Amino acid sequence: MVSYVEKNLQLNATTSEAEVNNKVMNLAAGWYIAMQSKELGKKPQAIELFSRPLVGWRDKAGKPVIMERFCSHLGASLAIGEVVDGCIRCPFHHWRYDSSGVCVDIPKVAAPTTDVIPPTARQYTYVTQEKYGYIWVWYGTATPLFELPKFDAAENDKHKYMLYRFSFPVKTTVRRAIENAFDHHHLITMHNLPVLDQIRLTMLNEEDVELSELPFAKEAWMGSFIEARIKSFIGVGAITKVLGLNIETLYNRIDVWPSGFISTMKFNGQQNEKLKAFTSFTPISENQIIWHILLTINKTGNLWLDLLSYIVFGWQVEVGGLEDKPVLDAMSAFTGRAFIKSDQSLLKFRQFYQTWVAKVQSN
């Protein structure tokens, strides 16, 4: 039987989590990156995610587990425990929890003993997937509302691409970071994209795309594309000529889900894309995220040209991302009240995003 004290502890914890989730961080239900796969080895790792202290570890099969960090017994940190027989063991009293968060063993330290495992001896765990070199967790509802976005360039078709991965911390929110995908004017004013005439952004509707080719469920999708006539993508004449990038037109399609987006870039009306960028985030706490970008660059078959293309394109995209960082770091959490016509797509995204914030349930 659950005691009065235990019931009140559960109630208080749930209320507190609801306040963090829905009011402070304003996070949409969706898939988020907990960490890179290479960061989680055999030892448990302490992480902070969704303004919560969590622990990451791998079970006997090597599958990642993300759960609340502090033991349900007396609050010791499981991050300084160890994995024993496929379970995480508390360093204090050696209570062991399986990958579902259930306590499966309390050592008998004296005999005879009448101790039994309390029904409240469990840790909250997240639905987890490991893909594209990241460990992902689903946030917001008990079960995922859509599958993890498909990105064949980093999986089934990765032999056709070179992968360039980078990340950086930013003092901003997930919503504000994704809004950059719809703020096409800052490409000119801040990133000095050398356009020959007006850059154009068009919002996509369901009738504009093949729904079967969307990387995730249409209910979670919002899309746009940017077109521009430009002088050069790289901006360095000699390198541009070597790479064959005497670019006249840039086409960038953006497929957005509530917690990230995929950019697909083509040049000069080519059928195949040159670059694809998979962007998502680690929401650490209020106004603190890690911005992750997985860039895939199409191979040409020429080793030296591919190497140069990898360096130049990877460098260009990373520098472009880092240029935004000081502005976002210093930006007010209050995100404006004066808007113009070109902001319509950004405002439409905000409405879309808030519908997914509304789907978040307290855990």
Salt bridges, closest charged atoms under 4 A:
GLU17 OE1 - ARG52 NE 2.64
GLU82 OE2 - ARG89 NH2 2.45
ASP105 OD2 - ARG96 NH2 3.55
GLU130 OE2 - ARG58 NH2 2.96
ASP152 OD2 - LYS150 NZ 3.64
GLU155 OE1 - LYS131 NZ 3.93
GLU179 OE2 - ARG175 NE 3.20
GLU179 OE1 - ARG176 NH1 3.12
GLU179 OE2 - ARG350 NE 2.55
ASP183 OD2 - HIS186 ND1 3.92
ASP197 OD2 - ARG229 NE 2.93
GLU219 OE2 - LYS218 NZ 3.70
ASP255 OD1 - ARG253 NH2 3.03
GLU323 OE1 - HIS191 ND1 2.56
ASP324 OD1 - HIS186 NE2 3.47
ASP324 OD1 - HIS191 NE2 3.09
ASP329 OD2 - LYS325 NZ 2.97
